[in-house]
Amino acid sequence: MAKGGQTPKDPASPRMQAAWKLKDSGDVVAARHEAERILADNPSPEDKAQAEELLRRSTTSRSLFGFALVAAVILVLLVVLAATRY
């Protein structure tokens, strides 16, 4: 679900504004692709900073993967314990 109102007050360029708008509308994949394209085109310092910020905001935290791994291990452990008991 999209969360509105997270676009910076002054996007550096129309391309960056379009990327932020995509992210705010919920199309994170397209926003990430646009930010990567902006970074590949030798952007201005403002565009570069905002594109990197957009990419940082739209990535999944590594700690989330750690918690998911711990939960999966606990689930497997509980299933194994239940299977050996019965």
Secondary structure as GFF3:
##gff-version 3
##sequence-region A 1 86
A	DSSP	alpha_helix	14	25	.	.	.	ID=ss1
A	DSSP	alpha_helix	28	40	.	.	.	ID=ss2
A	DSSP	alpha_helix	45	57	.	.	.	ID=ss3
A	DSSP	alpha_helix	62	85	.	.	.	ID=ss4
###
